[in-house]
Amino acid sequence: MYSRFDRELNAPMNEVSRRTLAVLGSTGSVGCNTLEVAHLQNDHFSVRGLSARSNVQLLFEQVQKFRPELVAVENIAAATELENRLASEGLAATKVLKGVTAATKLVEELSPDVVMAAIVGSAGLYSALRAVELGGCVLIANKEPLVMAGHLFQQAAKQSGATLLPVDSEHNAVFQCIAGADLAGQSISKIVLTASGGPFFRHAELPRWPTLSEVTPEQAIAHPNWTMGAKISVDSATMMNKGLEVIEACHLFELPVKKVSVLLHPQSVVHAIVNFIDGSSVAQMGLPDMRVPIAYAMSWPQRFESGVSNISLAEVGSLTFREPDFDCMPCLGLARDVAKEESPVLATTLNAANEIAVEAFLKGNLSFVKIPEVIAKVLGDCNGNPGIDVETLIRVDNDVRKQTLDLVHSR
């Protein structure tokens, strides 16, 4: 896919005027890393918009540093608090947008050159899709909208001429590996997404799922390699994160699920492997630091410094890989089954049920091992009717959340 910025994107970096940047979900892990890269590459980017849900203190600090034109805050009370604070600190030039549609309005008002879509969960669907519809360069870091509505993103990108670039480390790695290859997939025999295994599935002897019944939220979010938010850390611990990434990969690279596989790789050095029909394989390697894929997406099709050093394979010593065991990883199996169905409604159901189940686990209302059980029950009640428009999928998302919440409370 190509965008209206192709001429600029393909020019030498020093010949390109500063691109305007909006960071949706700026107070999250990916958002903060994006702003680090933008600050490092200040000659190339002008931060024009920021959005957050309710983290007033961090958002205020970001406004102080980057002086954006607009900020969007979903929580009304938090937005009012930020607005008052900005006024009292002489920063009233930054306009505050309020409410659940604020991030979407920000994208529409600014129409920035580059949008980092990093709002966690399905909450980021509308704003990310709107950014694609406007025809800019959209960096997709939140996998849930693509899981729910990947077909709509592809359609919108083709109609608007938007550039859609993956930021998720594995998909970004695949994108790097296939540079210059046949993007229609004819030369690709398989793509392999690696998984660290999180805190529980990284050792030679994999634990049986029932033995994890006493896992606490603190244990589940203690990822050994990556620094991430609580929700995605739990998804990594259950392996649902990798399952969602399989669905995301099918949409991004327009491949059937049979051409997307997963390998356990506890070192998190190799992020993806692409196997080609001529027998060759290309792998992308790097330190497990999100600034690397973020910088690549921001600088594509060139590269600039991310602030991360190159990996030393001599220091790493050895790299290990193994096939996943679906009996030990029921969430991965559920996601793969959904991917085979190619149903947006089923994918939306999977995602919504997982978000509610993980939230219940983090609040102490559901045990770790019950997460896939709850998701499977909700999926079993789904009729899988086709849902091709965003309104239908949002309605399904809302209904599934209520159903899952009722199911959790009944246990």
SEVOMAR-914021 format. One line per field, with one value per residue (C-alpha): x, y, z; chain; residue in one letter. Coordinates in nm, 4 decimals. Example, Ala and Ser with C-alpha at 12.3 -4.5 7.8 and 13.67 -1.06 7.14 Angstrom:
# residues 2
xx c(1.2300/1.3670) .
yy c(-0.4500/-0.1060) .
zz c(0.7800/0.7140) .
unit c(A/A) .
code c(A/S) .
END
This chain:
# residues 411
xx c(0.0000/0.1144/0.0299/0.0231/0.3606/0.5466/0.7534/0.8618/0.9074/1.1395/1.3475/1.6694/1.5863/1.7779/1.5685/1.2333/1.0617/0.9529/0.6556/0.3645/0.3003/0.0040/0.0474/-0.2756/-0.2227/0.0767/0.0908/0.1152/0.4346/0.4398/0.3318/0.6116/0.8676/0.7364/0.7871/1.1399/1.2187/1.0469/1.2571/1.5739/1.4738/1.3449/1.4707/1.2277/0.9103/0.6847/0.4503/0.1140/-0.1275/-0.1374/-0.4154/-0.4677/-0.7461/-0.6925/-0.3229/-0.3245/0.0191/0.2109/0.0092/0.0791/0.4516/0.4326/0.2533/0.5215/0.7920/0.6378/0.3836/0.1279/-0.1568/-0.4194/-0.4564/-0.7447/-0.8551/-1.1257/-1.2133/-1.4120/-1.3025/-0.9382/-0.9733/-1.1146/-0.8372/-0.5740/-0.7390/-0.7346/-0.3757/-0.2590/-0.4315/-0.2694/0.0755/0.0616/0.0008/-0.3530/-0.2434/-0.2818/-0.6494/-0.8067/-1.0616/-1.2836/-1.4740/-1.4751/-1.4598/-1.1799/-0.8976/-1.0937/-1.1664/-0.7976/-0.7040/-0.9709/-0.8713/-0.4972/-0.4821/-0.1184/0.1433/0.2038/-0.0295/0.0944/-0.2137/-0.1284/-0.4530/-0.4799/-0.7717/-1.0781/-1.1012/-0.8513/-1.0600/-1.2425/-0.9471/-0.7074/-0.9553/-1.0338/-0.6629/-0.6410/-0.9513/-0.7848/-0.5006/-0.1966/0.0816/-0.0612/0.1652/-0.0419/0.0754/-0.2568/-0.3339/-0.6942/-0.8474/-0.6785/-0.7968/-1.1524/-1.1614/-0.8509/-1.0585/-1.1928/-0.8426/-0.7228/-1.0241/-0.9831/-0.6106/-0.6691/-0.9412/-0.7555/-0.4005/-0.2912/0.0294/-0.0345/0.2819/0.3048/0.4732/0.4161/0.7702/0.6954/0.4936/0.7427/1.0104/0.8134/0.7753/1.1520/1.2126/0.9856/1.1205/1.1391/0.9602/0.6313/0.3834/0.0985/0.2461/0.3259/0.6951/0.6313/0.5825/0.5384/0.5963/0.7038/0.6223/0.8417/0.7139/0.9227/0.6803/0.6294/0.7028/0.5648/0.6427/1.0071/1.1672/1.2340/0.9617/0.6345/0.3890/0.0483/-0.2174/-0.3983/-0.0754/-0.0928/-0.4064/-0.2287/-0.0671/-0.1078/-0.1387/0.2068/0.3569/0.1701/0.2805/0.6461/0.7646/1.1270/1.2232/0.9853/0.8605/0.4887/0.1564/-0.0415/-0.2976/-0.0517/0.1764/-0.1052/-0.1821/0.1817/0.1599/-0.1491/-0.0081/-0.3245/-0.1018/0.0625/-0.2751/-0.4008/-0.0789/-0.1509/-0.4861/-0.3222/-0.0558/-0.3188/-0.4764/-0.1576/0.0120/-0.3056/-0.2030/-0.4115/-0.3553/-0.1855/0.1021/0.1453/0.3111/0.4539/0.7833/0.8819/1.2054/1.2777/1.5693/1.3491/1.6370/1.4809/1.1459/1.0233/1.1352/1.0047/1.0426/1.0427/0.9492/1.3104/1.4175/1.5720/1.4710/1.5180/1.5109/1.5056/1.7006/1.7445/1.7270/1.3778/1.3187/1.0101/1.2042/1.3564/1.0308/0.8900/1.1899/1.1767/0.8092/0.8642/1.1623/1.0457/1.1599/1.4877/1.6299/1.7473/1.8831/1.6418/1.8584/1.9060/2.2390/2.2902/2.2717/2.5897/2.5325/2.8600/2.7188/2.3858/2.5730/2.2924/1.9435/1.6798/1.3515/1.0723/0.7200/0.4358/0.2204/-0.1438/-0.2516/-0.0393/-0.1490/-0.5280/-0.5516/-0.3171/-0.5307/-0.8524/-0.7074/-0.5764/-0.9161/-1.0776/-0.8195/-0.9161/-1.2790/-1.1913/-1.4944/-1.4720/-1.7541/-1.5696/-1.2458/-1.4251/-1.5842/-1.2471/-1.0883/-1.3694/-1.4048/-1.0302/-1.0161/-1.2886/-1.1414/-0.7945/-0.9379/-1.1229/-0.8010/-0.6067/-0.8779/-0.8665/-1.2116/-1.1013/-0.8236/-0.5518/-0.6430/-1.0101/-0.9298/-0.9431/-1.2424/-1.4443/-1.3359/-1.4233/-1.7706/-1.8416/-1.7085/-1.9312/-2.2350/-2.1358/-2.3303/-2.0492/-2.2785/-2.0821/-2.0089/-1.8571/-1.9132/-1.7623/-2.0985/-2.1867/-1.8511/-1.8767/-2.2228/-2.0847/-1.7956/-2.0297/-2.2631/-1.9769/-1.8288/-2.1575/-2.1981/-1.8437/-1.8803/-2.2025/-2.0277/-1.7376/-1.9728/-2.1731/-1.8680) .
yy c(0.0000/0.3524/0.6864/1.0495/1.0794/0.8365/1.1081/1.2407/0.8986/0.7904/1.1077/1.1196/1.1935/1.5218/1.6476/1.5847/1.8602/1.7657/1.5314/1.6027/1.3232/1.2285/0.9647/0.7936/0.6300/0.8491/0.7606/0.3858/0.1891/0.2155/0.5789/0.6747/0.4883/0.6620/1.0009/0.8995/0.8225/1.1429/1.3451/1.1712/1.2456/1.5954/1.7161/1.4786/1.4970/1.7626/1.6202/1.7829/1.5602/1.3335/1.1226/0.9329/0.7857/0.9442/0.9772/1.3524/1.3834/1.2059/1.3728/1.7128/1.6376/1.5335/1.8570/2.0548/1.8820/1.8660/2.1535/1.9796/2.1645/1.9179/1.6586/1.4144/1.2706/1.0058/1.0537/1.3769/1.4538/1.3934/1.6119/1.8989/1.8611/1.8711/2.1706/2.3667/2.2726/2.3723/2.7087/2.7714/2.6800/2.9020/2.6147/2.7025/2.7113/2.3336/2.2568/1.9696/1.7415/1.5393/1.2112/0.8723/1.0258/1.2692/1.0672/1.0325/1.4073/1.4766/1.2742/1.4488/1.8004/1.7518/1.5098/1.4451/1.2988/1.0092/0.8558/0.6137/0.4066/0.2688/0.2793/-0.0559/-0.2824/-0.2300/0.1281/0.2204/0.0890/0.4034/0.6422/0.4048/0.3258/0.6944/0.7694/0.5108/0.6519/0.9947/0.8501/0.9179/0.6964/0.4915/0.2934/0.0156/-0.0832/-0.1954/-0.5379/-0.5573/-0.3328/-0.5416/-0.8622/-0.7288/-0.5488/-0.6234/-0.6503/-0.2981/-0.1587/-0.3180/-0.1878/0.1624/0.1690/0.0652/0.3268/0.6160/0.5295/0.5162/0.3476/0.0907/-0.0151/-0.2699/-0.1767/-0.4990/-0.6387/-0.9667/-0.8137/-0.5336/-0.8030/-0.9841/-0.6558/-0.6052/-0.9617/-0.9337/-0.5988/-0.6207/-0.9568/-1.0416/-0.8799/-1.0779/-1.3741/-1.5860/-1.6122/-1.6728/-2.0288/-1.9422/-1.6717/-1.7681/-1.5505/-1.6144/-1.6192/-1.5830/-1.8032/-1.5293/-1.6102/-1.9663/-2.1300/-2.0461/-2.3578/-2.6968/-2.8666/-2.6879/-2.6750/-2.8345/-2.5661/-2.6793/-2.6455/-2.2665/-2.2300/-2.0311/-1.7761/-1.4197/-1.1019/-0.9977/-1.3204/-1.3009/-0.9469/-1.0120/-1.0614/-1.1767/-0.9923/-0.7117/-0.4065/-0.3818/-0.2811/-0.5122/-0.6327/-0.7328/-0.8876/-1.1169/-1.1969/-1.2951/-1.5156/-1.6979/-1.7022/-1.5252/-1.2414/-1.4728/-1.6050/-1.2536/-1.1871/-1.4850/-1.3297/-0.9890/-1.1352/-1.2949/-0.9518/-0.7478/-0.9757/-1.1167/-1.4750/-1.7786/-1.9075/-2.2197/-1.9921/-1.8429/-2.0443/-1.9880/-2.0950/-2.0675/-1.8716/-1.7694/-1.5378/-1.2940/-1.2220/-1.3499/-1.1755/-1.3405/-1.5676/-1.5664/-1.8856/-1.8437/-2.0929/-2.1210/-2.2798/-1.9674/-1.8132/-1.4572/-1.3721/-1.0373/-1.0050/-0.7357/-0.6580/-0.6889/-0.3134/-0.1589/0.1474/-0.0644/-0.1505/0.1927/0.3673/0.1434/0.2198/0.5918/0.6092/0.3634/0.3126/0.4447/0.3934/0.6236/0.5796/0.4424/0.4859/0.1073/-0.0662/-0.3660/-0.7103/-0.9084/-1.2705/-1.3631/-1.2382/-1.4121/-1.7362/-1.9642/-1.9375/-2.2033/-2.2766/-2.5279/-2.5935/-2.4786/-2.7348/-2.6395/-2.8637/-2.6500/-2.3265/-2.3326/-1.9602/-2.0016/-2.2899/-2.0887/-1.8008/-2.0279/-2.1955/-1.8524/-1.7542/-2.0569/-1.9430/-1.6008/-1.4508/-1.0903/-1.1624/-1.4601/-1.2618/-0.9713/-1.2140/-1.3697/-1.0315/-0.8862/-1.1969/-1.2035/-0.8358/-0.8820/-1.2095/-1.0559/-0.7514/-0.9816/-1.1737/-0.8539/-0.7459/-1.0817/-1.1882/-1.4778/-1.7325/-1.7438/-2.0905/-1.9928/-1.7272/-1.9662/-2.1482/-1.8260/-1.7315/-2.0762/-2.0604/-1.7215/-1.8360/-2.1418/-1.9169/-1.7081/-1.7793/-1.6465/-1.4458/-1.2311/-0.8783/-0.6612/-0.3066/-0.1377/-0.0638/-0.4348/-0.5255/-0.2568/-0.3872/-0.7424/-0.6146/-0.4446/-0.7449/-0.9893/-0.7734/-0.7761/-1.1504/-1.2226/-0.9981/-1.1770/-1.5112/-1.4046/-1.2763/-1.5997/-1.8084) .
zz c(0.0000/-0.0716/0.0825/-0.0184/0.1567/-0.0678/-0.2287/0.1100/0.2670/-0.0093/-0.0015/0.2033/0.5670/0.5666/0.2742/0.4430/0.6390/0.9892/0.9748/1.2033/1.4534/1.6702/1.9397/2.0430/2.3808/2.4600/2.8302/2.7701/2.7214/2.3410/2.3522/2.5900/2.3783/2.0666/2.2271/2.3277/1.9648/1.8479/2.0927/1.9748/1.6143/1.6803/1.3408/1.1705/1.3828/1.5276/1.7931/1.7229/1.9132/2.2187/2.3647/2.6885/2.8943/3.2349/3.3300/3.3893/3.5480/3.2724/2.9975/3.1533/3.1552/2.7897/2.6993/2.8818/2.6815/2.3334/2.3309/2.1064/1.9439/2.0700/2.3446/2.3747/2.7091/2.7270/3.0945/3.1276/3.4841/3.3963/3.0865/3.2908/3.5476/3.2732/3.1063/3.4323/3.5034/3.1570/3.1952/3.5340/3.3999/3.0924/2.8506/2.7469/2.3821/2.3877/2.3299/2.5253/2.3582/2.5922/2.5879/2.4198/2.0714/2.1582/1.9998/1.6762/1.6729/1.7290/1.4224/1.2146/1.3230/1.2836/0.9889/1.0860/0.8563/1.0958/1.3546/1.6182/1.7077/2.0511/2.2499/2.4259/2.3431/2.1289/2.2579/1.9877/1.6972/1.5839/1.6040/1.4277/1.1513/1.1051/1.0699/0.7921/0.6213/0.6126/0.4081/0.6230/0.7487/1.0354/1.2653/1.4211/1.7678/1.9157/1.7760/1.8967/1.6257/1.3566/1.5222/1.5229/1.1915/0.9896/0.6726/0.7270/0.7779/0.4552/0.2638/0.4048/0.3267/-0.0333/-0.0782/0.0866/-0.0168/0.3462/0.4508/0.7248/0.9083/1.1930/1.5203/1.7142/1.7339/1.5549/1.2715/1.2325/1.2067/0.9355/0.7506/0.7619/0.6413/0.3385/0.2195/-0.1579/-0.1651/-0.3304/-0.0909/-0.2438/-0.0607/-0.3644/-0.2749/0.0962/0.2146/0.5830/0.8410/1.1910/1.4910/1.7915/2.1488/2.4624/2.6528/2.9101/3.2733/3.2613/2.9244/2.8705/3.0181/2.8589/3.0623/2.9970/3.2887/3.2438/3.2455/3.5650/3.7656/3.7193/3.9326/4.2047/3.9713/4.1003/3.8918/4.0127/3.8816/3.5509/3.4675/3.5543/3.1966/3.1851/2.8649/2.7730/2.9625/2.8873/3.0370/3.2656/3.0107/2.7398/3.0032/3.1177/2.7535/2.7124/3.0201/2.8871/2.5304/2.4114/2.2956/2.0439/1.9369/1.8683/1.6776/1.4515/1.3574/1.3171/1.0871/0.8638/0.8125/0.7795/0.5300/0.3730/0.4391/0.5390/0.8915/0.7533/0.6488/0.9974/1.2737/1.6218/1.7785/2.1434/2.1711/2.5322/2.4519/2.2509/2.0132/1.6899/1.6520/1.3330/1.0511/0.6950/0.4926/0.1146/-0.1554/-0.2757/0.0535/0.2031/0.5343/0.6570/1.0282/1.2064/1.5311/1.7914/2.1601/2.3119/2.3168/2.1574/2.0464/1.7672/1.5826/1.6654/1.5088/1.2020/1.1456/1.2006/0.9634/0.6962/0.4237/0.5642/0.9122/1.1860/1.5376/1.7955/2.1024/2.1253/2.0700/1.8414/1.9925/2.0585/1.9613/2.1286/2.4583/2.4008/2.3390/2.2254/2.0835/2.1426/1.9671/2.0157/1.8990/2.1270/2.3063/2.2587/2.5471/2.7784/2.6109/2.5658/2.4858/2.1903/2.0663/2.0985/1.8990/1.6270/1.5938/1.5562/1.2938/1.0851/1.0741/0.9250/1.1004/1.2262/1.4719/1.6223/1.6384/1.8064/2.0524/2.1326/2.1908/2.4027/2.6193/2.6730/2.7735/3.0351/3.1641/3.1989/3.3742/3.6163/3.6832/3.7516/3.9979/4.1751/4.0561/3.8334/3.8646/3.6011/3.4741/3.4321/3.1693/2.8688/3.0185/3.0267/2.6746/2.5390/2.6953/2.5383/2.2007/2.2209/2.2525/1.9485/1.6293/1.4107/1.1855/0.9419/1.0576/0.7925/0.9221/1.2238/1.3882/1.3905/1.5403/1.8094/1.8988/1.9211/2.1302/2.3784/2.4013/2.4557/2.7302/2.9189/2.8662/2.9848/3.2873/3.3850/3.3413/3.5636/3.8334/3.8287/3.9204) .
unit c(A/A/A/A/A/A/A/A/A/A/A/A/A/A/A/A/A/A/A/A/A/A/A/A/A/A/A/A/A/A/A/A/A/A/A/A/A/A/A/A/A/A/A/A/A/A/A/A/A/A/A/A/A/A/A/A/A/A/A/A/A/A/A/A/A/A/A/A/A/A/A/A/A/A/A/A/A/A/A/A/A/A/A/A/A/A/A/A/A/A/A/A/A/A/A/A/A/A/A/A/A/A/A/A/A/A/A/A/A/A/A/A/A/A/A/A/A/A/A/A/A/A/A/A/A/A/A/A/A/A/A/A/A/A/A/A/A/A/A/A/A/A/A/A/A/A/A/A/A/A/A/A/A/A/A/A/A/A/A/A/A/A/A/A/A/A/A/A/A/A/A/A/A/A/A/A/A/A/A/A/A/A/A/A/A/A/A/A/A/A/A/A/A/A/A/A/A/A/A/A/A/A/A/A/A/A/A/A/A/A/A/A/A/A/A/A/A/A/A/A/A/A/A/A/A/A/A/A/A/A/A/A/A/A/A/A/A/A/A/A/A/A/A/A/A/A/A/A/A/A/A/A/A/A/A/A/A/A/A/A/A/A/A/A/A/A/A/A/A/A/A/A/A/A/A/A/A/A/A/A/A/A/A/A/A/A/A/A/A/A/A/A/A/A/A/A/A/A/A/A/A/A/A/A/A/A/A/A/A/A/A/A/A/A/A/A/A/A/A/A/A/A/A/A/A/A/A/A/A/A/A/A/A/A/A/A/A/A/A/A/A/A/A/A/A/A/A/A/A/A/A/A/A/A/A/A/A/A/A/A/A/A/A/A/A/A/A/A/A/A/A/A/A/A/A/A/A/A/A/A/A/A/A/A/A/A/A/A/A/A/A/A/A/A/A/A/A/A/A/A/A/A/A/A/A/A/A/A/A/A/A) .
code c(M/Y/S/R/F/D/R/E/L/N/A/P/M/N/E/V/S/R/R/T/L/A/V/L/G/S/T/G/S/V/G/C/N/T/L/E/V/A/H/L/Q/N/D/H/F/S/V/R/G/L/S/A/R/S/N/V/Q/L/L/F/E/Q/V/Q/K/F/R/P/E/L/V/A/V/E/N/I/A/A/A/T/E/L/E/N/R/L/A/S/E/G/L/A/A/T/K/V/L/K/G/V/T/A/A/T/K/L/V/E/E/L/S/P/D/V/V/M/A/A/I/V/G/S/A/G/L/Y/S/A/L/R/A/V/E/L/G/G/C/V/L/I/A/N/K/E/P/L/V/M/A/G/H/L/F/Q/Q/A/A/K/Q/S/G/A/T/L/L/P/V/D/S/E/H/N/A/V/F/Q/C/I/A/G/A/D/L/A/G/Q/S/I/S/K/I/V/L/T/A/S/G/G/P/F/F/R/H/A/E/L/P/R/W/P/T/L/S/E/V/T/P/E/Q/A/I/A/H/P/N/W/T/M/G/A/K/I/S/V/D/S/A/T/M/M/N/K/G/L/E/V/I/E/A/C/H/L/F/E/L/P/V/K/K/V/S/V/L/L/H/P/Q/S/V/V/H/A/I/V/N/F/I/D/G/S/S/V/A/Q/M/G/L/P/D/M/R/V/P/I/A/Y/A/M/S/W/P/Q/R/F/E/S/G/V/S/N/I/S/L/A/E/V/G/S/L/T/F/R/E/P/D/F/D/C/M/P/C/L/G/L/A/R/D/V/A/K/E/E/S/P/V/L/A/T/T/L/N/A/A/N/E/I/A/V/E/A/F/L/K/G/N/L/S/F/V/K/I/P/E/V/I/A/K/V/L/G/D/C/N/G/N/P/G/I/D/V/E/T/L/I/R/V/D/N/D/V/R/K/Q/T/L/D/L/V/H/S/R) .
END
